[in-house]
Amino acid sequence: MNPRKLSITAGISYLIIFFAAIFANFFVLESILKDPLGTIQQGHMMVRFGTMAFLITVVFDVVVAWALYELFKKHYLSSLSTYFRMMHAAIMGVAVFALPIALTYTTSEDILRQVDIFNTIWLIGLFFFGIHLILLGRILGKPKIIAWFLVLAGGMYMVDTAAHFLLPHYDVYGSVFLAMVAIPSIVGEMSLAVWLLVKGGKEEN
């Protein structure tokens, strides 16, 4: 596959990940957190679709990892970057197993415990994803603004995961950490997706 097709494949896959993750996170997980028992009992199909949406993000995470590796394989950091993204995808795949189990529970406490398990495993995966973004920023090089945001987002993912595990009262600062992660990651990764679709692969990398 030529560099242009690889770039378009990575860009489209990134967009699929964005939309699937938005549905799974902001419609499904948020609904469970607000009304655990009601969502599981009355909106169980939404939860099932949310679980599939998370699995879709895992599948296309692997596609992105492969496409980016093929696109930038001449760079000495490309293999290492790919390994860290694959680690994130594998860990995310494990985390998803917690959600179907929640459908079998009949108390809010048990349901929320499964969501906590999912979130904890996911956080571990995001630590490795952060390393991938830092390496990807170094590999990309230009446009410099996108590369800079990728490195910043990667660092913030790592800081947020560490804060979850190290700070006894993380919830007090949760909104601050959320903003620290969300802003650079949305700007950096969305900009990367657009760049991949519009310009990526047109020049030798």
C-alpha positions in Angstrom: 0.0 0.0 0.0 1.4 3.4 -1.0 2.0 6.1 1.6 -1.1 8.2 0.6 -3.4 5.2 1.0 -1.8 4.4 4.4 -2.3 7.9 5.5 -5.9 8.0 4.5 -6.5 4.6 6.2 -5.0 5.9 9.4 -7.0 9.2 9.2 -10.3 7.4 8.6 -9.6 4.9 11.4 -8.8 7.8 13.8 -12.2 9.3 13.0 -14.0 6.0 13.6 -12.2 5.8 17.0 -13.3 9.3 17.9 -17.0 8.8 17.1 -17.1 5.3 18.7 -15.4 6.6 21.8 -17.7 9.6 22.1 -20.7 7.4 22.0 -19.3 4.8 24.4 -18.0 7.3 26.9 -20.4 10.2 26.9 -23.6 8.3 26.2 -23.1 4.9 27.7 -20.6 5.2 30.6 -22.1 8.5 31.7 -25.6 7.0 31.8 -24.4 4.1 33.9 -22.7 6.5 36.4 -25.8 8.6 36.7 -28.2 5.8 37.1 -26.5 2.4 37.3 -29.4 0.1 37.9 -31.8 1.9 35.7 -29.4 2.0 32.8 -28.5 -1.7 33.1 -32.2 -2.8 33.4 -33.9 -0.4 31.0 -31.1 0.6 28.7 -29.2 -2.7 28.5 -29.2 -2.6 24.6 -27.4 0.8 24.8 -24.8 -0.7 27.2 -24.3 -3.6 24.7 -23.8 -1.2 21.8 -21.5 0.8 24.0 -19.4 -2.3 24.7 -19.3 -3.0 20.9 -18.2 0.7 20.4 -15.3 0.2 22.8 -14.3 -3.0 20.9 -14.5 -1.1 17.6 -12.0 1.5 19.1 -9.7 -1.4 19.9 -9.9 -2.9 16.4 -9.2 0.5 14.7 -6.5 1.3 17.2 -4.6 -1.7 15.8 -5.3 -0.5 12.3 -3.9 3.0 13.1 -0.8 1.4 14.8 -0.2 -0.7 11.6 -0.8 2.2 9.2 1.4 4.6 11.1 4.2 2.0 11.4 4.1 1.4 7.6 4.0 5.2 7.0 6.9 6.1 9.2 8.9 2.8 9.4 12.1 4.4 8.2 12.2 6.4 11.5 14.2 4.6 14.3 11.4 5.2 16.9 8.6 3.8 14.7 8.7 0.2 16.1 8.9 1.3 19.7 5.9 3.7 19.2 3.9 0.9 17.6 4.6 -1.5 20.5 3.3 1.0 23.0 0.1 1.7 21.0 -0.4 -2.1 20.7 0.0 -2.4 24.4 -2.7 0.2 24.9 -5.0 -1.6 22.5 -4.4 -5.0 24.2 -5.1 -3.5 27.7 -8.2 -1.7 26.5 -9.4 -5.0 25.1 -9.1 -6.6 28.5 -10.8 -3.6 30.2 -13.9 -4.1 28.0 -14.6 -7.5 29.6 -15.8 -5.7 32.7 -18.8 -4.1 31.0 -20.8 -7.2 29.9 -20.4 -8.6 33.4 -22.1 -5.4 34.7 -25.2 -6.5 32.8 -25.6 -9.5 35.1 -25.7 -7.5 38.3 -28.8 -6.3 40.2 -27.3 -3.7 42.6 -25.9 -0.2 41.8 -22.8 -1.0 44.0 -21.9 -4.1 41.9 -22.5 -2.3 38.6 -20.3 0.7 39.6 -17.6 -1.7 40.8 -17.4 -3.1 37.3 -17.2 0.4 35.8 -14.4 1.1 38.3 -12.6 -2.0 37.2 -13.0 -0.9 33.5 -11.7 2.6 34.3 -8.7 1.4 36.3 -7.5 -1.0 33.6 -8.2 1.6 30.9 -6.1 4.2 32.9 -3.2 1.8 32.8 -3.5 1.5 29.1 -3.6 5.2 28.7 -0.3 5.5 30.4 1.3 3.4 27.6 -0.8 5.3 25.0 0.8 8.5 26.3 4.2 7.2 25.7 3.1 6.3 22.1 1.9 9.9 21.5 5.2 11.3 22.8 7.1 9.1 20.4 4.7 9.8 17.6 5.2 13.5 18.0 9.0 13.0 17.7 8.5 10.8 14.7 6.1 13.2 12.9 8.3 16.2 13.4 6.2 18.4 11.2 3.7 20.1 11.2 5.5 21.2 14.4 2.3 22.4 16.1 0.6 19.0 15.7 3.8 17.2 16.9 4.0 19.5 19.9 0.4 18.9 20.9 0.9 15.1 20.5 3.9 15.2 22.9 2.0 17.4 25.3 -1.1 15.2 25.2 1.1 12.1 25.8 2.7 13.7 28.8 -0.7 14.7 30.2 -2.1 11.1 29.8 0.9 9.8 31.8 0.5 12.5 34.4 -3.2 11.8 34.8 -2.8 8.1 35.2 0.0 8.6 37.8 -2.2 11.1 39.6 -5.1 8.6 39.8 -2.8 6.1 41.6 -0.7 8.5 43.7 -3.1 11.2 44.9 -5.3 10.0 47.8 -7.9 12.7 46.9 -7.7 12.7 43.1 -11.4 13.5 42.8 -10.8 17.0 44.3 -8.6 17.8 41.3 -10.3 15.6 38.8 -11.8 18.4 36.6 -8.4 20.1 36.4 -6.7 16.9 35.2 -9.5 16.2 32.8 -9.0 19.6 31.1 -5.2 19.0 31.1 -5.7 15.8 29.2 -8.7 16.6 27.0 -7.6 19.9 25.5 -4.2 18.8 24.0 -5.4 15.3 23.1 -8.5 16.5 21.2 -6.5 19.3 19.4 -3.5 17.1 18.7 -5.2 13.9 17.7 -8.0 15.5 15.7 -5.5 17.7 13.9 -3.4 14.6 13.2 -6.4 12.8 11.8 -7.2 15.8 9.5 -3.6 16.1 8.4 -3.4 12.4 7.6 -6.5 12.7 5.4 -5.5 15.9 3.7 -1.7 15.9 3.4 -0.2 12.7 4.9 1.7 10.5 2.6 2.1 13.0 -0.2 5.7 13.5 0.6 8.2 10.8 1.6 8.5 10.5 5.4 
